[in-house]
Amino acid sequence: MDPFVIMQITLGVAIVGVLIAMVFIGLRRDRGGDALEDRLAAFGDREVDVESLEEIELSLSFQDRILFPLIERLADITEKFTPQKQLEQSRRLIELAGMSTDPTQFFLMRIATTILGGIAGMFIGFVGLKLGGFQGLLATGGGIVLGNYFPVLSLRSRISKRQQEIVKSLPDALDLLVICVEAGLGFDQSMGKVYEKWDNELALAFGRVLREIQLGKLRRDALKNMAERMDVPDVNTFTAAIIQAEQLGVSMSKILRVQADQMRVKRRQRAQEKAQQAPVKMMIPMVLLIFPSIWVVLMGPAAIRIAEQFFL
């Protein structure tokens, strides 16, 4: 094998090892405290002097004394050089997906998948397909690009599924809110009923709004934050109507009933739109898969007969 390829593989494996160790350190930091602090807590009842501190520190393993602090320092340096705009974009995507992952961890995961994709592309190009230098570099670059965008594509897919689930469950939630409000409950209590009865993304968002209100945040601010975390036009319309009704003193039951009627109409229109799109979408597999098979079955025997008569 070419020494240059061997050097690239060795360097890639070393970088992947460092990234895996950094991820392990981050998980270890989230699960528990520092090993030295645990040892000091164990010796808390004893009289501690300089010699005992050195003894406790030397009693730790090599990885707790040197390896883990070094990798933590590298992780802190990496975080300092991370572009703030990219972190903000990652934070926004994570928020829209309804996840609680730290943006820095997501950025490190993108780095890890980028390196793994580059190594996979390099192995496939140079070792598997035995391509030349330029073609192998193209395969490596393709692996790097795919590895870099794979976490983002996965996150965007999760965002799309979450938004579709919210749009699907919003009309039923509004119907339940109308029933509860007309039965004499307040708007916050009605949201609490939705949160108690259902277990979906919209109900969880209502529960978060209620917790924010209990912590002292205004209702309109909590609803605005919920709409920003979802980025769904129907939810934006619903929250804007509720905030306007609260400011103008309009009956909440009337606003909710109007919103529920509008959401049901929109749901019916979406179903009709998908029904109209179905024939067009069915045309693609019919033209590419079904029609060629029919042509082979119908024209195949005739083509064989013609070939036997004129060419054989």
Secondary structure in CASP SS format (residue, H / E / C, confidence):
PFRMAT SS
TARGET T0000
AUTHOR 0000-0000-0000
METHOD secondary structure of the structure
MODEL  1
M C 1.00
D C 1.00
P H 1.00
F H 1.00
V H 1.00
I H 1.00
M H 1.00
Q H 1.00
I H 1.00
T H 1.00
L H 1.00
G H 1.00
V H 1.00
A H 1.00
I H 1.00
V H 1.00
G H 1.00
V H 1.00
L H 1.00
I H 1.00
A H 1.00
M H 1.00
V H 1.00
F H 1.00
I H 1.00
G H 1.00
L H 1.00
R H 1.00
R H 1.00
D H 1.00
R H 1.00
G C 1.00
G C 1.00
D C 1.00
A H 1.00
L H 1.00
E H 1.00
D H 1.00
R H 1.00
L H 1.00
A H 1.00
A H 1.00
F C 1.00
G C 1.00
D C 1.00
R C 1.00
E C 1.00
V C 1.00
D C 1.00
V H 1.00
E H 1.00
S H 1.00
L H 1.00
E H 1.00
E H 1.00
I H 1.00
E H 1.00
L H 1.00
S C 1.00
L C 1.00
S C 1.00
F H 1.00
Q H 1.00
D H 1.00
R H 1.00
I H 1.00
L H 1.00
F H 1.00
P H 1.00
L H 1.00
I H 1.00
E H 1.00
R H 1.00
L H 1.00
A H 1.00
D H 1.00
I H 1.00
T H 1.00
E H 1.00
K H 1.00
F C 1.00
T C 1.00
P C 1.00
Q H 1.00
K H 1.00
Q H 1.00
L H 1.00
E H 1.00
Q H 1.00
S H 1.00
R H 1.00
R H 1.00
L H 1.00
I H 1.00
E H 1.00
L H 1.00
A C 1.00
G C 1.00
M C 1.00
S C 1.00
T C 1.00
D C 1.00
P H 1.00
T H 1.00
Q H 1.00
F H 1.00
F H 1.00
L H 1.00
M H 1.00
R H 1.00
I H 1.00
A H 1.00
T H 1.00
T H 1.00
I H 1.00
L H 1.00
G H 1.00
G H 1.00
I H 1.00
A H 1.00
G H 1.00
M H 1.00
F H 1.00
I H 1.00
G H 1.00
F H 1.00
V H 1.00
G H 1.00
L C 1.00
K C 1.00
L C 1.00
G C 1.00
G H 1.00
F H 1.00
Q H 1.00
G H 1.00
L H 1.00
L H 1.00
A H 1.00
T H 1.00
G H 1.00
G H 1.00
G H 1.00
I H 1.00
V H 1.00
L H 1.00
G H 1.00
N H 1.00
Y H 1.00
F H 1.00
P H 1.00
V H 1.00
L H 1.00
S H 1.00
L H 1.00
R H 1.00
S H 1.00
R H 1.00
I H 1.00
S H 1.00
K H 1.00
R H 1.00
Q H 1.00
Q H 1.00
E H 1.00
I H 1.00
V H 1.00
K H 1.00
S H 1.00
L H 1.00
P H 1.00
D H 1.00
A H 1.00
L H 1.00
D H 1.00
L H 1.00
L H 1.00
V H 1.00
I H 1.00
C H 1.00
V H 1.00
E H 1.00
A C 1.00
G C 1.00
L C 1.00
G C 1.00
F H 1.00
D H 1.00
Q H 1.00
S H 1.00
M H 1.00
G H 1.00
K H 1.00
V H 1.00
Y H 1.00
E H 1.00
K H 1.00
W C 1.00
D C 1.00
N C 1.00
E H 1.00
L H 1.00
A H 1.00
L H 1.00
A H 1.00
F H 1.00
G H 1.00
R H 1.00
V H 1.00
L H 1.00
R H 1.00
E H 1.00
I H 1.00
Q H 1.00
L C 1.00
G C 1.00
K C 1.00
L C 1.00
R H 1.00
R H 1.00
D H 1.00
A H 1.00
L H 1.00
K H 1.00
N H 1.00
M H 1.00
A H 1.00
E H 1.00
R H 1.00
M H 1.00
D C 1.00
V C 1.00
P H 1.00
D H 1.00
V H 1.00
N H 1.00
T H 1.00
F H 1.00
T H 1.00
A H 1.00
A H 1.00
I H 1.00
I H 1.00
Q H 1.00
A H 1.00
E H 1.00
Q H 1.00
L H 1.00
G C 1.00
V C 1.00
S C 1.00
M H 1.00
S H 1.00
K H 1.00
I H 1.00
L H 1.00
R H 1.00
V H 1.00
Q H 1.00
A H 1.00
D H 1.00
Q H 1.00
M H 1.00
R H 1.00
V H 1.00
K H 1.00
R H 1.00
R H 1.00
Q H 1.00
R H 1.00
A H 1.00
Q H 1.00
E H 1.00
K H 1.00
A H 1.00
Q H 1.00
Q H 1.00
A H 1.00
P H 1.00
V H 1.00
K H 1.00
M H 1.00
M H 1.00
I H 1.00
P H 1.00
M H 1.00
V H 1.00
L H 1.00
L H 1.00
I H 1.00
F H 1.00
P H 1.00
S H 1.00
I H 1.00
W H 1.00
V H 1.00
V H 1.00
L H 1.00
M H 1.00
G H 1.00
P H 1.00
A H 1.00
A H 1.00
I H 1.00
R H 1.00
I H 1.00
A H 1.00
E H 1.00
Q H 1.00
F H 1.00
F C 1.00
L C 1.00
END
